[in-house]
Amino acid sequence: MKKIRVGVVGAGFAANVHLNSLARVHGLEVEVVSVCSKNPESSKAFAQANGIPKFGTDYKELLADPEIDVIDICSPAALHHTMVIEAAESGKHIICEKPFTGYFGGEGASLPVGSAGRQKMYDVVNERLSDVRGAIDKSGALFMYAENWIYSPDILKAASILDATKDKILFQKAEHGHSGSHAWHAAEWSRTGGGTVIRQGIHPISAVIWLKMRSALNRGEQFGIESVTAEVGSVCNSLSTHERRFIAARPVDVEDWGMVTINFTDGTHATILAGDFITGGVRSVLELNTNTGSIVCNMTPNDGMMTYFASDEALKDVYLTEKVENKAGWQFVTVEEEITRGYIHEMQDFMECAAHGRAPLSGLDIACEATRVVYAAYLSAERGERVKY
């Protein structure tokens, strides 16, 4: 049995999630052999806590390491574009966290970055997508896009139903949101490439595109996006500090609300809501209507397990679910979160791809289309009109 050796770039939340999921891959031998982070203390602590033999601060050391088969990029989004190209040129297979790439400013950019014209952003992102695709195609490396929604059991089951029925998807509506990120960098366009649409909306955007692609393939039809329509804004700006006490988001030059509609070339549509003001835990839902039925995917919250406690004092060290304001009263508990949100199936697929050379469920096409839709949405919101693809 071939051992798949992985090098991880980053030592934060995403890296931890990936590491926990890689540890649960079955049927293959997987070893994380090295980790790097710009912060030497973080790199060392992450390696020691997880039994990783090598650590450092320069990701290029991972690219040059002949032992490593797969580079797992969990770095800040602004670094993804360069890292993916250099990883491809090194001959390594690539896992890349979302967002795939974006507009983050740079030399000569307007400040704050979020004040830049959206046409410029859209053009830069399209150029980057072309550059990355060219580098990956030339290298022959596998590109695996870490979009966990595609690997959620709910979405995978929906796909299997579509495979069986050969139904046509007529309309999809999806939502992903919570009460906002506590991370300071989530407030700034230069770090995230946008606000809630790219941080949260990218998940359902990717999922509805993937399902539509799969349905089209089943039916022998051509997949295509005709245009994108969107509205974005900051709905919490009018609130006082006290009124915002349950909302973590403090956007500087990004949006905290967005509504995106994807108009497909076959006349069907999908509408996505993303928000940083949704209290009560993470909301991740997708509903689709076909010519013979409906499918509703309630990833979170769902009532697979519920708890009630009059006080949350005894639960202070108990994890129930992400982003709840308190643990008292009725709670929707997320059981096996790595499975529910797709991380286990994601890493299983990626390691099998690396071992056997097959294409992943979530690959370059999804990464490019989802990213392009996000920036078409930003352009549409600025113009107040539909953006043609």
VEXDREN-2710 file (C-alpha; in Angstrom, 1 decimal):
% VEXDREN-2710
k/r/px/py/pz
1/MET/0.0/0.0/0.0
2/LYS/1.4/3.4/-1.0
3/LYS/1.8/5.9/1.8
4/ILE/0.5/9.4/0.9
5/ARG/2.7/12.1/2.5
6/VAL/1.2/15.5/3.1
7/GLY/2.8/18.9/3.8
8/VAL/0.5/21.4/5.4
9/VAL/0.8/25.2/4.9
10/GLY/-0.8/27.0/7.8
11/ALA/-1.4/26.2/11.4
12/GLY/-4.8/27.7/12.1
13/PHE/-8.4/26.6/12.2
14/ALA/-8.5/25.1/8.7
15/ALA/-5.3/23.2/9.2
16/ASN/-6.6/21.7/12.4
17/VAL/-9.9/20.6/10.6
18/HIS/-7.9/19.1/7.8
19/LEU/-5.5/17.3/10.1
20/ASN/-8.3/15.8/12.2
21/SER/-10.0/14.6/9.0
22/LEU/-6.8/13.1/7.5
23/ALA/-6.4/11.1/10.6
24/ARG/-9.7/9.4/9.9
25/VAL/-9.0/8.4/6.3
26/HIS/-9.4/4.6/5.9
27/GLY/-8.0/2.1/3.4
28/LEU/-4.9/4.2/2.8
29/GLU/-1.8/5.1/4.8
30/VAL/-1.6/8.9/5.2
31/GLU/1.1/10.8/7.0
32/VAL/1.5/14.5/7.6
33/VAL/5.2/14.9/7.5
34/SER/5.7/18.7/7.7
35/VAL/3.9/21.9/8.6
36/CYS/4.9/25.5/8.0
37/SER/3.5/28.8/9.2
38/LYS/4.9/32.4/9.0
39/ASN/4.8/32.4/12.8
40/PRO/7.6/30.1/14.0
41/GLU/5.9/29.6/17.4
42/SER/2.6/28.6/15.8
43/SER/4.4/26.2/13.4
44/LYS/6.3/24.5/16.2
45/ALA/3.3/24.3/18.6
46/PHE/1.1/22.8/15.8
47/ALA/3.8/20.2/14.9
48/GLN/4.4/19.2/18.5
49/ALA/0.7/19.0/19.4
50/ASN/0.0/16.7/16.4
51/GLY/3.2/14.6/16.3
52/ILE/4.4/16.1/13.0
53/PRO/8.1/15.5/12.6
54/LYS/9.1/18.6/10.6
55/PHE/8.1/22.3/10.9
56/GLY/9.2/25.6/9.6
57/THR/8.3/29.0/8.3
58/ASP/8.9/28.8/4.5
59/TYR/6.4/26.9/2.5
60/LYS/9.0/26.5/-0.3
61/GLU/10.8/24.0/1.8
62/LEU/7.7/21.8/1.5
63/LEU/7.7/22.2/-2.3
64/ALA/11.3/21.1/-2.4
65/ASP/10.8/18.1/-0.1
66/PRO/10.9/14.9/-2.2
67/GLU/9.0/13.0/0.5
68/ILE/5.9/15.1/0.1
69/ASP/3.2/14.1/-2.4
70/VAL/0.5/16.6/-1.5
71/ILE/0.6/20.2/-0.5
72/ASP/-2.4/21.2/1.7
73/ILE/-2.8/25.0/1.5
74/CYS/-4.6/26.3/4.6
75/SER/-2.9/29.7/4.5
76/PRO/-4.7/33.1/4.3
77/ALA/-6.6/33.5/1.1
78/ALA/-4.4/36.3/-0.2
79/LEU/-1.6/33.8/-0.6
80/HIS/-3.5/31.0/-2.4
81/HIS/-2.9/32.2/-5.9
82/THR/0.9/32.2/-5.7
83/MET/1.1/29.1/-3.6
84/VAL/-1.0/27.0/-5.9
85/ILE/1.0/28.0/-9.0
86/GLU/4.3/27.3/-7.3
87/ALA/3.0/24.0/-5.9
88/ALA/1.9/22.9/-9.4
89/GLU/5.3/23.9/-10.8
90/SER/7.0/21.8/-8.1
91/GLY/5.0/18.7/-9.3
92/LYS/3.1/18.3/-6.1
93/HIS/-0.6/17.5/-5.9
94/ILE/-2.6/20.4/-4.4
95/ILE/-5.3/20.8/-1.8
96/CYS/-6.5/24.4/-1.5
97/GLU/-8.9/25.9/1.0
98/LYS/-11.6/28.3/0.0
99/PRO/-11.7/30.9/-1.4
100/PHE/-9.5/29.7/-4.3
101/THR/-8.3/33.2/-5.1
102/GLY/-9.6/36.8/-5.1
103/TYR/-8.7/40.5/-5.2
104/PHE/-6.6/41.7/-2.3
105/GLY/-5.2/44.9/-3.6
106/GLY/-1.4/45.2/-3.9
107/GLU/1.0/47.7/-5.3
108/GLY/-0.8/50.9/-6.4
109/ALA/-4.2/49.6/-5.2
110/SER/-6.8/52.0/-3.7
111/LEU/-7.1/52.0/0.1
112/PRO/-9.0/50.7/1.7
113/VAL/-9.0/47.8/-0.8
114/GLY/-12.7/47.5/-0.6
115/SER/-13.1/50.9/-2.2
116/ALA/-11.6/49.7/-5.5
117/GLY/-13.9/49.4/-8.6
118/ARG/-15.5/46.0/-9.0
119/GLN/-14.7/45.9/-12.7
120/LYS/-11.0/46.0/-11.8
121/MET/-11.5/43.3/-9.2
122/TYR/-13.4/41.1/-11.7
123/ASP/-10.7/41.5/-14.4
124/VAL/-7.8/40.7/-12.0
125/VAL/-9.6/37.6/-10.7
126/ASN/-10.3/36.3/-14.1
127/GLU/-6.7/36.8/-15.1
128/ARG/-5.6/34.9/-12.0
129/LEU/-8.0/32.1/-12.7
130/SER/-6.5/31.8/-16.2
131/ASP/-2.9/31.8/-14.8
132/VAL/-3.7/29.1/-12.2
133/ARG/-5.5/26.9/-14.7
134/GLY/-2.6/27.2/-17.1
135/ALA/-0.1/26.2/-14.4
136/ILE/-2.1/23.2/-13.2
137/ASP/-2.8/22.0/-16.7
138/LYS/0.9/22.3/-17.7
139/SER/2.1/20.4/-14.5
140/GLY/-0.4/17.6/-14.7
141/ALA/-0.8/17.9/-10.9
142/LEU/-4.1/17.0/-9.3
143/PHE/-6.0/20.1/-7.9
144/MET/-8.4/19.4/-5.1
145/TYR/-10.6/22.2/-4.0
146/ALA/-11.5/22.0/-0.3
147/GLU/-15.2/22.9/-0.6
148/ASN/-16.6/20.9/2.3
149/TRP/-20.3/21.5/1.4
150/ILE/-19.9/19.3/-1.7
151/TYR/-18.9/16.4/0.6
152/SER/-21.7/16.9/3.2
153/PRO/-23.7/13.7/3.4
154/ASP/-26.8/15.8/2.6
155/ILE/-25.4/17.1/-0.7
156/LEU/-23.9/13.7/-1.6
157/LYS/-27.3/12.1/-1.0
158/ALA/-29.0/14.8/-3.1
159/ALA/-26.5/14.1/-5.9
160/SER/-27.2/10.3/-5.7
161/ILE/-31.0/11.0/-6.0
162/LEU/-30.4/13.2/-9.1
163/ASP/-28.2/10.4/-10.6
164/ALA/-31.1/8.0/-10.2
165/THR/-34.0/10.2/-11.3
166/LYS/-32.2/12.1/-14.1
167/ASP/-34.4/15.0/-13.1
168/LYS/-33.8/18.6/-14.3
169/ILE/-33.0/21.1/-11.5
170/LEU/-35.3/24.0/-12.0
171/PHE/-34.5/26.2/-9.0
172/GLN/-32.1/26.1/-6.0
173/LYS/-32.1/28.3/-3.0
174/ALA/-29.4/28.1/-0.3
175/GLU/-28.2/30.0/2.7
176/HIS/-25.0/30.0/4.8
177/GLY/-24.5/32.4/7.6
178/HIS/-23.9/33.0/11.3
179/SER/-23.3/35.8/13.7
180/GLY/-20.0/36.8/12.2
181/SER/-16.3/36.0/12.5
182/HIS/-14.4/37.1/15.6
183/ALA/-11.2/37.2/13.5
184/TRP/-10.0/40.7/12.8
185/HIS/-8.9/39.9/9.3
186/ALA/-12.5/39.0/8.3
187/ALA/-13.3/42.7/8.4
188/GLU/-10.8/43.7/5.8
189/TRP/-10.9/43.2/2.0
190/SER/-7.1/43.1/1.8
191/ARG/-7.1/39.9/3.8
192/THR/-10.3/38.1/2.7
193/GLY/-11.0/39.2/-0.8
194/GLY/-14.5/40.4/0.2
195/GLY/-17.0/40.0/3.0
196/THR/-19.7/37.5/3.7
197/VAL/-20.3/36.6/0.0
198/ILE/-16.8/35.2/-0.4
199/ARG/-16.3/33.9/3.1
200/GLN/-19.7/32.3/3.6
201/GLY/-21.6/32.5/0.3
202/ILE/-18.8/30.7/-1.5
203/HIS/-20.0/27.4/0.1
204/PRO/-23.6/27.3/-1.2
205/ILE/-22.5/28.9/-4.5
206/SER/-20.1/26.0/-5.0
207/ALA/-22.7/23.5/-4.0
208/VAL/-25.4/24.7/-6.4
209/ILE/-23.0/24.9/-9.3
210/TRP/-21.7/21.4/-8.6
211/LEU/-25.2/19.9/-8.4
212/LYS/-26.2/21.7/-11.6
213/MET/-23.1/20.4/-13.3
214/ARG/-23.9/16.9/-12.2
215/SER/-27.5/17.1/-13.2
216/ALA/-26.5/18.4/-16.7
217/LEU/-24.0/15.5/-17.1
218/ASN/-26.7/13.0/-16.1
219/ARG/-29.1/14.4/-18.7
220/GLY/-26.6/14.8/-21.5
221/GLU/-27.0/18.6/-21.4
222/GLN/-24.5/21.4/-21.6
223/PHE/-23.8/23.3/-18.3
224/GLY/-23.3/27.0/-18.5
225/ILE/-23.8/30.2/-16.5
226/GLU/-25.5/33.0/-18.5
227/SER/-25.4/35.8/-15.9
228/VAL/-25.2/36.8/-12.2
229/THR/-27.4/39.3/-10.3
230/ALA/-26.6/40.4/-6.8
231/GLU/-27.2/42.9/-4.0
232/VAL/-24.7/43.4/-1.1
233/GLY/-24.5/45.7/1.9
234/SER/-23.8/46.3/5.5
235/VAL/-27.1/45.9/7.4
236/CYS/-25.7/46.2/10.9
237/ASN/-24.1/49.7/10.5
238/SER/-27.2/51.4/12.0
239/LEU/-27.0/49.4/15.2
240/SER/-25.6/50.7/18.5
241/THR/-22.8/48.8/20.2
242/HIS/-25.3/47.4/22.7
243/GLU/-27.6/46.3/19.9
244/ARG/-24.7/44.5/18.2
245/ARG/-23.7/42.6/21.4
246/PHE/-24.6/39.2/19.9
247/ILE/-23.1/40.0/16.4
248/ALA/-19.3/39.5/16.1
249/ALA/-18.8/41.0/12.7
250/ARG/-17.3/44.5/12.6
251/PRO/-16.7/45.1/8.8
252/VAL/-14.3/47.8/7.8
253/ASP/-14.6/47.7/4.0
254/VAL/-16.5/44.5/3.4
255/GLU/-20.2/43.5/3.3
256/ASP/-22.1/41.7/6.0
257/TRP/-25.0/40.7/3.8
258/GLY/-25.4/39.4/0.3
259/MET/-28.0/37.9/-2.0
260/VAL/-26.7/36.3/-5.2
261/THR/-28.8/34.8/-8.1
262/ILE/-27.1/32.6/-10.7
263/ASN/-28.9/32.5/-14.0
264/PHE/-28.0/29.3/-15.9
265/THR/-27.9/29.1/-19.7
266/ASP/-30.8/26.6/-19.7
267/GLY/-33.2/29.2/-18.1
268/THR/-33.0/27.8/-14.6
269/HIS/-31.8/29.7/-11.5
270/ALA/-30.2/29.5/-8.1
271/THR/-30.4/32.1/-5.3
272/ILE/-28.0/32.3/-2.4
273/LEU/-28.1/34.3/0.9
274/ALA/-25.0/34.9/3.0
275/GLY/-25.0/36.9/6.2
276/ASP/-22.9/37.8/9.2
277/PHE/-25.9/38.7/11.4
278/ILE/-27.7/35.4/11.8
279/THR/-27.9/34.4/15.5
280/GLY/-28.6/31.0/17.0
281/GLY/-25.7/29.1/15.4
282/VAL/-24.5/28.4/11.9
283/ARG/-27.3/28.1/9.3
284/SER/-26.4/25.9/6.3
285/VAL/-29.3/24.9/4.2
286/LEU/-29.9/24.0/0.5
287/GLU/-33.2/23.3/-1.2
288/LEU/-33.7/22.3/-4.8
289/ASN/-36.8/21.8/-7.0
290/THR/-36.8/19.5/-9.9
291/ASN/-39.4/18.6/-12.5
292/THR/-40.7/15.7/-10.3
293/GLY/-39.8/16.6/-6.7
294/SER/-38.0/18.6/-4.1
295/ILE/-34.9/17.9/-1.9
296/VAL/-34.2/19.9/1.3
297/CYS/-30.7/19.6/2.8
298/ASN/-30.7/20.9/6.4
299/MET/-27.0/20.5/7.2
300/THR/-27.2/22.8/10.2
301/PRO/-29.3/23.2/12.2
302/ASN/-31.1/19.9/12.2
303/ASP/-32.9/17.9/14.9
304/GLY/-30.8/14.8/14.8
305/MET/-29.9/15.6/18.4
306/MET/-31.4/18.2/20.7
307/THR/-30.7/19.2/24.3
308/TYR/-32.5/21.4/26.8
309/PHE/-30.9/22.8/29.9
310/ALA/-32.3/25.6/32.1
311/SER/-28.8/27.0/32.7
312/ASP/-25.6/26.7/30.6
313/GLU/-23.3/26.8/33.6
314/ALA/-22.7/23.1/33.7
315/LEU/-22.1/23.1/29.9
316/LYS/-19.3/25.6/29.8
317/ASP/-16.8/22.9/28.7
318/VAL/-19.2/21.0/26.5
319/TYR/-19.2/21.7/22.7
320/LEU/-22.7/21.6/21.2
321/THR/-22.4/23.5/18.0
322/GLU/-20.6/26.5/16.5
323/LYS/-21.6/30.1/17.0
324/VAL/-24.4/29.8/19.6
325/GLU/-24.7/32.7/21.9
326/ASN/-25.3/30.5/25.0
327/LYS/-26.1/26.8/25.6
328/ALA/-29.3/27.2/27.7
329/GLY/-32.7/26.3/26.5
330/TRP/-33.3/24.0/23.5
331/GLN/-30.2/23.5/21.3
332/PHE/-29.6/21.7/18.0
333/VAL/-26.5/19.7/18.6
334/THR/-24.1/19.1/15.7
335/VAL/-23.1/15.4/16.0
336/GLU/-19.9/14.4/14.3
337/GLU/-19.3/17.8/12.9
338/GLU/-16.5/16.8/10.6
339/ILE/-18.8/14.3/8.9
340/THR/-21.9/16.6/8.9
341/ARG/-20.0/19.4/7.3
342/GLY/-18.3/17.1/4.8
343/TYR/-14.6/17.3/6.0
344/ILE/-14.2/13.5/6.5
345/HIS/-15.6/12.6/3.1
346/GLU/-13.6/15.4/1.5
347/MET/-10.2/14.2/2.8
348/GLN/-11.1/10.6/2.0
349/ASP/-11.8/11.6/-1.6
350/PHE/-8.6/13.7/-1.9
351/MET/-6.3/11.0/-0.5
352/GLU/-7.8/8.4/-2.8
353/CYS/-7.3/10.8/-5.7
354/ALA/-3.6/11.2/-4.8
355/ALA/-3.2/7.5/-4.4
356/HIS/-4.9/6.4/-7.6
357/GLY/-4.6/9.5/-9.9
358/ARG/-8.3/10.0/-10.4
359/ALA/-10.1/13.4/-10.4
360/PRO/-11.8/14.6/-7.2
361/LEU/-15.5/15.4/-6.8
362/SER/-14.5/19.0/-6.0
363/GLY/-11.8/20.2/-8.4
364/LEU/-10.6/23.1/-10.5
365/ASP/-13.8/23.7/-12.5
366/ILE/-15.8/24.2/-9.3
367/ALA/-13.1/26.4/-7.8
368/CYS/-12.9/28.7/-10.9
369/GLU/-16.7/28.9/-11.5
370/ALA/-17.5/29.7/-7.8
371/THR/-14.8/32.4/-7.6
372/ARG/-15.9/34.0/-10.9
373/VAL/-19.5/34.0/-9.7
374/VAL/-18.5/35.8/-6.4
375/TYR/-16.8/38.6/-8.3
376/ALA/-19.5/38.8/-10.9
377/ALA/-21.8/39.3/-7.9
378/TYR/-19.7/42.1/-6.6
379/LEU/-19.7/43.8/-10.0
380/SER/-23.5/43.3/-10.4
381/ALA/-24.1/44.9/-7.0
382/GLU/-22.0/47.9/-7.8
383/ARG/-23.7/48.4/-11.2
384/GLY/-27.2/47.6/-10.1
385/GLU/-27.6/45.3/-13.1
386/ARG/-27.2/41.8/-14.4
387/VAL/-23.6/40.8/-15.3
388/LYS/-23.3/38.7/-18.4
389/TYR/-20.8/35.8/-18.3
END
